Amino acid sequence: MAHASKLIGAVQRALDILNLFNNQAEELGTAEIARSLAMHKSTVASLVYTLEANGYLTQNMKSRKYRLGFKLAERVSVMLNHMQFRQVAYPFLQELHQEFNETINLGVLDGASVVYIERLQSTRPFGMRSEIGRRTLAHSTSLGKAMLACLSPTELTAFIHLHGLPILTEHTLTDPHCLLEELEKTRQLGYAVDDEENEIGGRCTAAPIFDQTGRAVAAVSISLPRARLPLADFPLYGKRIREVGRAISTSLGYQYRSF
């Protein structure tokens, strides 16, 4: 983490403005931004003007409010295209999607969250939905648990101590002992499961993806409504997702010995 003394104030304030926008605040005026960040309105106006001039914000001429600009999408696209494992994984995701016609996800671990960097949506009724860039808590998802299972005991202890285990549904694992037992089972099986722990009505299974150094850089998952994934079928889907995770890892140069 960067030292506070090295932060450039104007840059930090511009980033703070961008971080205000979310699904609940798609458009904001300068007065709203100023209130939210306890900044002077003239300072906000200058920062907003700069962000708009560079394409990071765009103004709705009718409401006079601002929303995120397409320059951000462009930067995200460049970043994602530079992720080698995303490019390598895509054909395998397509094959899995064609096989099951269920939602296929590719995610990376970022702090306490899983960030979805690729997804192929199901066209079947009531398919599970996820969006590129969406964040969700790692300990409540099969994607997250697949990657957490690859951490050392010391790293896991530090993760739990730092982030805690917030509850999302009545099925979320919030007891550290229960989560550690679940992760040990994940290591033994080679795949993780999410039984309505992140979203009621949804079940998922995921497997880790390793790079040539043996680091778990991502995970791949398949998400289904509970009605289409009985508990008895978890091993079937788990085995298939494990095969895909291993195929992607091998393509990245990882040599398997054991999970």
C-alpha atoms as one frame of an Amber mdcrd trajectory, in Angstrom:
protein
   0.000   0.000   0.000   1.310   3.465  -0.867   2.401   5.797   1.925  -0.034
   8.678   2.440   2.844  11.148   2.212   3.470  10.096  -1.391  -0.102  10.618
  -2.551  -0.733  13.535  -4.907  -3.740  15.412  -3.583  -5.320  16.484  -6.872
  -4.983  13.000  -8.355  -6.486  11.421  -5.244  -9.421  13.842  -5.310 -10.069
  13.076  -8.989 -10.078   9.360  -8.195 -12.387   9.963  -5.250 -14.832  11.619
  -7.660 -14.755   8.656 -10.051 -15.246   6.242  -7.149 -18.497   7.973  -6.155
 -20.265   6.605  -9.228 -21.960   3.233  -8.806 -25.224   1.469  -9.630 -27.070
   3.635  -7.118 -25.414   6.859  -8.262 -25.152   6.694 -12.041 -25.365  10.489
 -12.405 -24.084  13.163 -10.035 -23.986  16.949 -10.107 -21.069  19.029  -8.906
 -22.961  20.087  -5.781 -23.677  16.453  -4.870 -20.042  15.514  -5.430 -18.866
  18.444  -3.332 -21.159  17.446  -0.452 -20.185  13.782  -0.616 -16.460  14.534
  -0.530 -16.605  17.631   1.685 -14.857  19.647  -1.016 -15.361  23.195  -2.235
 -17.682  23.350  -5.222 -15.190  25.329  -7.325 -12.512  22.693  -6.744 -14.947
  19.967  -7.765 -15.925  21.926 -10.873 -12.289  22.162 -11.982 -11.639  18.468
 -11.391 -14.865  17.457 -13.131 -14.012  19.664 -16.109 -10.594  17.995 -16.392
 -12.081  14.514 -16.161 -14.707  15.410 -18.761 -12.122  16.884 -21.124 -10.221
  13.587 -21.000 -13.299  11.406 -21.510 -13.513   9.965 -18.005 -16.772  11.789
 -17.319 -19.533  12.866 -19.675 -22.338  15.346 -19.039 -26.023  14.677 -19.544
 -27.039  17.932 -21.226 -30.626  17.533 -20.057 -29.975  17.008 -16.340 -26.601
  18.850 -16.358 -25.262  15.995 -14.248 -22.265  13.796 -14.978 -21.813  10.090
 -15.527 -18.797   7.888 -16.174 -17.327   8.328 -19.642 -16.376   5.756 -22.256
 -12.664   6.379 -21.744 -12.910   4.170 -18.661 -14.355   1.327 -20.717 -11.528
   1.786 -23.205  -8.912   1.573 -20.435 -10.594  -1.503 -18.961 -10.601  -3.146
 -22.385  -6.876  -2.514 -22.791  -6.170  -3.872 -19.316  -8.228  -7.018 -19.865
  -6.680  -7.672 -23.262  -3.248  -7.575 -21.653  -4.186 -10.304 -19.215  -2.675
 -13.327 -20.923  -4.735 -15.824 -19.014  -7.970 -14.157 -20.136  -7.036 -14.580
 -23.787  -5.834 -18.149 -23.243  -8.941 -19.057 -21.237 -11.552 -17.714 -23.644
 -11.725 -20.712 -26.055 -12.127 -23.057 -23.097 -14.910 -20.876 -21.699 -16.647
 -20.945 -25.073 -16.439 -24.738 -25.206 -17.884 -25.051 -21.710 -20.659 -22.584
 -22.566 -21.598 -24.520 -25.702 -21.620 -27.763 -23.737 -23.943 -26.637 -20.937
 -25.493 -23.317 -22.059 -25.138 -22.059 -18.496 -23.340 -18.946 -17.263 -19.565
 -19.346 -17.374 -17.373 -16.985 -15.351 -13.706 -16.067 -15.141 -12.633 -14.173
 -12.035  -9.571 -12.896 -10.209  -8.971 -12.293  -6.510  -8.592  -8.662  -5.452
  -8.394  -8.192  -1.700 -11.564  -9.584  -0.140 -13.354  -9.664  -3.489 -13.621
 -11.648  -6.656 -13.704  -9.460  -9.759 -15.400 -10.940 -12.827 -13.196 -10.335
 -15.876 -15.082 -12.508 -18.365 -18.504 -14.117 -18.526 -20.604 -15.953 -21.068
 -24.274 -15.716 -20.222 -26.773 -18.561 -20.383 -29.645 -18.154 -22.831 -31.806
 -20.504 -20.787 -34.644 -19.188 -18.617 -33.613 -18.024 -15.152 -29.919 -18.221
 -15.988 -27.558 -16.807 -13.386 -26.361 -13.291 -14.206 -22.954 -11.742 -13.647
 -21.352  -8.714 -15.254 -17.763  -7.997 -16.212 -16.247  -5.788 -13.536 -18.705
  -6.912 -10.876 -17.271  -7.549  -7.427 -18.499 -10.021  -4.871 -17.020 -11.368
  -1.646 -14.499 -14.150  -2.148 -15.480 -16.357   0.780 -19.092 -16.616  -0.415
 -18.370 -17.677  -4.007 -16.974 -20.805  -5.602 -14.589 -18.631  -7.638 -13.227
 -17.058  -4.477 -12.994 -20.305  -2.545 -11.164 -21.986  -5.435  -8.462 -19.321
  -5.183  -8.472 -19.027  -1.388  -7.848 -22.771  -1.164  -4.507 -22.161  -2.868
  -3.275 -19.826  -0.139  -1.008 -20.975   2.678  -2.416 -21.353   6.210  -0.630
 -18.137   7.215  -2.098 -16.259   4.265  -5.592 -17.570   5.010  -5.369 -16.557
   8.653  -4.272 -13.081   7.607  -7.084 -12.892   5.033  -9.763 -13.752   7.582
  -8.282 -11.402  10.194  -8.107  -8.505   7.736 -11.391  -8.898   5.887 -13.635
 -10.907   8.186 -16.376 -13.178   6.837 -19.470 -10.993   6.282 -22.810 -12.718
   5.806 -24.594 -12.436   2.453 -27.206 -15.163   2.791 -28.276 -17.598   5.497
 -25.926 -20.147   3.894 -22.766 -18.003   3.877 -19.869 -19.518   5.798 -19.086
 -16.975   8.510 -17.262 -19.232  10.968 -13.496 -19.327  10.229 -13.252 -22.987
  11.258 -16.062 -23.966   8.862 -14.489 -22.001   6.021 -11.076 -23.591   6.583
 -12.685 -27.041   6.551 -14.451 -26.147   3.313 -11.194 -24.962   1.740  -9.443
 -28.177   2.752 -12.230 -30.125   1.031 -11.763 -27.883  -2.016  -8.055 -28.728
  -2.127  -8.828 -32.443  -1.970 -11.512 -32.331  -4.694  -9.808 -29.818  -6.971
 -12.953 -27.724  -7.208 -15.014 -25.431  -4.962 -18.770 -25.162  -4.532 -21.190
 -22.380  -3.647 -24.531 -23.638  -2.376 -26.606 -20.431  -2.240 -23.868 -18.808
  -0.138 -23.615 -15.725  -2.324 -27.100 -15.548  -3.802 -30.279 -17.376  -2.812
 -31.365 -19.658  -5.639 -27.915 -19.901  -7.195 -25.336 -22.672  -7.127 -21.856
 -22.632  -8.628 -18.742 -24.732  -8.858 -15.281 -23.429  -9.714 -11.677 -24.486
 -10.201  -8.442 -22.505  -9.880  -6.223 -21.497 -12.793  -2.447 -21.511 -12.258
   0.254 -19.736 -14.234   3.672 -21.167 -15.060   5.005 -20.221 -11.626   2.279
 -22.169  -9.832   0.424 -19.090  -8.657  -3.393 -19.198  -8.706  -4.024 -16.204
 -10.977  -7.743 -16.756 -11.606 -10.602 -19.227 -11.373 -13.273 -20.478 -13.749
 -16.818 -21.322 -12.700 -20.188 -22.441 -13.954 -23.306 -20.911 -12.368 -26.760
 -22.457 -12.408 -30.119 -21.948 -10.722 -30.641 -24.378  -7.854 -33.411 -26.116
  -9.834 -30.908 -27.127 -12.538 -28.117 -28.154 -10.183 -29.235 -30.699  -7.587
 -26.739 -31.339  -4.813 -26.140 -34.831  -6.209 -24.857 -33.315  -9.481 -22.178
 -31.141  -7.900 -19.469 -33.813  -8.468 -20.398 -34.058 -12.177 -20.109 -30.322
 -12.757 -17.147 -30.076 -10.399 -15.190 -32.684 -12.298 -15.849 -30.923 -15.602
 -14.903 -27.477 -14.291 -11.756 -28.976 -12.769 -10.824 -30.376 -16.175 -11.284
 -26.944 -17.759  -9.258 -25.228 -15.018  -6.435 -27.688 -15.542  -6.553 -27.326
 -19.316  -6.275 -23.543 -19.048  -3.461 -23.846 -16.491  -1.550 -26.247 -18.740
  -1.933 -23.782 -21.613  -0.380 -21.128 -19.366   2.626 -23.357 -18.767   1.712
 -24.907 -15.428   2.862 -28.499 -14.947   0.505 -30.530 -12.772   1.746 -32.787
 -10.058  -1.075 -32.591  -7.530  -3.695 -29.985  -6.577
